[in-house]
Amino acid sequence: MADGLVTIYAGDGRGKSPAAIGRAVQAAVAGKNVVIIQFLKGKGLKDSDFLRRMEPEIKLFRFEKSGENFEQLPEDRKQEEISNIRNGMSFARKVLVTGGCDLLILDEVLGLIEKDIITVEDLRNLLACREDTSVILTGIRINDEICSLADEVSRIETV
C-alpha cells in the first residue's frame, strides 16, 4: 500500500500552481527532493532563474516543446505535443517507480483529462506506483472520480 499522500489543488481561481510550488519549497527546506512536471503551460516556469537556483532539491521539467499555449496550436502541432506530454507522463511513472523524489508535482495534469489526452484510469494507475512519494495534482476541473484519487482536495475559487 502506498504511504505517499495525494493532494489536489483545483478550481477556477488563481493560485493552484503557486500553492504547489510553496509546498515544494517547504519540502526542500525539510531536506526532501522535489520533481515538478508542468503540462499545458506554454512556456511555463521552465526559464525561472529562481527555481533553477533551487536545484538539486527542486527539479522542474516540461516536455512540451512549444512555448505557446496548447489551445492555440494548430491540430498537427497539438498531436506532436500530445506525444511529448505522454513522454512527460512516462517520466512521471519512472520517477514514482524508482523513488526518484519525495514529492512529485504534476502541474495542470487534470487539464490533460479534460482534453482527453489521458484518462482518470491512466492517472489512477500512475498514482498506484507512488509508494512513499507524495504527489500534488493541479488543474481546474475535478469530479468525484478524480477526488476519489486524493487524500486531500483543496478547491481554489475566485470570489
N, C-alpha and C positions, 0 to 999 in steps of 0.2 A: 504494500500500500504506500502511496506517495505521501510524504510528510511536508513537502513544499506547499505553501498556500497559493491559491489563485485569487487574484484581486482584479476587479473590473472597474474602470472609470469610464462611464458612458453618459451620453446625453447631448443636448444641443447647445449647452453652454460652453464657454471658453474655459480652458484651464486643465483639461484632461491630461494632455501631454506634459505640461509643467508639473502637475501633481505627480505623475510617474517619474519625472526626472528628479523631483525633490526626494522621492523615495530612493532613487538611485544614489543620490548624494549621501543620504542617511546611511545606506548600506555601505558605501565606500568609506565613510568616516568610521564605521564599525569594523573595518578591515575586510569587508566582503568584496567579491568580484562581481561586476555587473556587465551584462551584454544588453545593448539596446538595438533592436532591429526596427527600422522605420519603413512603413508602407504608405503608398498613396500620398506622399507629402511633397511631391515635386522635388525641389532642391532640399527641403527639409533642414535638418541641423548638421548635415554632413560636413559643412565648411566651418562649423563652430570652433573657433580657437579655444574657447573656454572648455568645451568638452574634450578637445584634443589634449589639453593640459591635464585632464583627469585620468588619462591613460597611465598605467595599465589597469587601474581599478575599474574604470568605466570605459567600455569599448562600444563605439557606435558603428552600425552597419546599415547600409542602404543598397539594395540590389538593383533597384530600378536605375536605368541609365539616363533617362530623360530628366531634365531639370524642370520640365513643365508639369502642370497638374494632370493627372491621369485622365480626367474627364475631358480635357481639351485636346487630347491626342487623336489623330485620325485612326480609323479602325486597324489598319495594318500595324501601326506602332503600338496600339493597345495590345495586340496579340503578342508582339515582341516583349512588351513589358510584363504581360501575364507570365510568360516563360521565366523572366527574371524574378518576378515575385515568387513563383514556385521554387526557384533556386533558393530564395531567402527563407522560405518555409522549410526546405530540406536542411538548410544550415541551422535553423532553429531546432529541428529534431536532433541533429548531430550534437548541438550544444547540450541539449537535455539528456541525451543518451550517454554522453561522455562525462556529464557533470562538469561542463566547462565553465560554469559560473554559479554563484549563489542566488542571483536574481536575474531573470530574463524578462525584459520588457518588449512586448510586441505592440509597438505604437501604431494605431489605426488598423490593427488586424481585423477588427469587427467590420470595417468597411469592405474587406475582402469577401466576407459572407454576403453583405448587401449587394455587391457587384457580381455575385455568382462566380468568383474566382476560386474560392474554397467553400466547403460546406461546414455546418456545425459539427458534423461527424468527423471531418478532417481535423478540426480544432480539438475535439474530444480525444481523438487518437494521439494527437501531438501532446496534449497535456498528460496523457497516461504515461508518457515517458519521463516525467519530471522527477521522480523520486524525491530528493531533498531540496531541489531547486524551486524557489518561489517564482511565480510568474505573474506579471501585470499585463492585462489586456486593455487597450483603449479603443474607443470608437464612438459613433453617435448612436446608432440604433441597437437596442437589445430586445430580447423577448424571453419568455420563461425558459425555453430550451437553452439559450445562451446563459442565462442566470444560473441555471442548474449546474453549470460547469465550475462555478466560483464558490469560494468560501466567504467572500465579501464583495458586495456590489455597491458602488457609490454612483448616484445619478447626479450629474452636474448640469444645472439648468440656468438659463438666463431668465431673470425675474423682472 
